[in-house]
Amino acid sequence: MSEQQAAVERMFEELINRGNLDIADELFASDFVDHGPMGEMRGIDAFKELVTMWRTAVPDVHCTVENWFESGQMAGWNVRVTGTHRGEMMGIPATGRSFEYVTPNIGRFEGGKAAEHWADQGMFQFLTQIGALGQQPAAGRA
């Protein structure tokens, strides 16, 4: 397992699944940038806030890294995410609904630390599965 893959595995297992925010400084560059569905998020503290928001809304969140590949400073992987929406998130009250989805991720690393990240973070799948987005009829159907 490469240094980059080991860092990503720790991010998901220790930081996100267990909520150990203290390890973020070990795993992320100080000028870390996340390019996600809500725009650019800059810095380690912003990432810690995102994890706190997720773990508050989905205390049983569990992420598993799948399909790892890398080339130089760049890496790609999928994350399987499961959990139950038990708390308010982004103004959406708890629904009690469970969800499962897979989201693709790309990361850039510097010195073994995450420097940049790109992902949609599965927001469409999450919002649909918890019932926050209604299913629309397919084009051409009434």
SULTAFEN-V132334 format. One record per backbone hydrogen bond with DSSP energy under -0.5 kcal/mol. NH is the residue of the N-H (numbers start at 1). CO is the residue of the C=O. Records with the same first field share a line. If there is no record, write none. Layout:
# SULTAFEN-V132334
NH = CO ; CO
This chain:
# SULTAFEN-V132334
6 = 2
7 = 3
8 = 4
9 = 5
10 = 6
11 = 7
12 = 8
13 = 9
14 = 10
15 = 10
16 = 11
17 = 12
18 = 13
19 = 15
20 = 14
21 = 19
23 = 20
24 = 21
25 = 22
26 = 23
27 = 23 ; 24
28 = 24
29 = 114
32 = 29
33 = 115
34 = 41
35 = 33 ; 117
36 = 34 ; 39
39 = 36
41 = 34
43 = 32
47 = 43
48 = 44
49 = 45
50 = 46
51 = 47
52 = 48
53 = 49
54 = 50
55 = 51
56 = 52
57 = 53
58 = 54
61 = 58
62 = 82
64 = 80
66 = 78
69 = 76
71 = 74
74 = 71
75 = 107
76 = 69
77 = 105
78 = 66
79 = 103
80 = 64
81 = 79 ; 101
82 = 62
83 = 99
85 = 97
86 = 57 ; 84
87 = 57
89 = 92
92 = 89
93 = 91
95 = 85
96 = 85
99 = 83
101 = 81
103 = 79
105 = 77
106 = 118
107 = 75
108 = 116
109 = 73
110 = 113
113 = 110
114 = 27
115 = 108
116 = 108
117 = 33
118 = 106
119 = 35
120 = 104
123 = 120
126 = 122
127 = 123
128 = 124
129 = 125
130 = 126
131 = 128
132 = 127
133 = 127
141 = 138
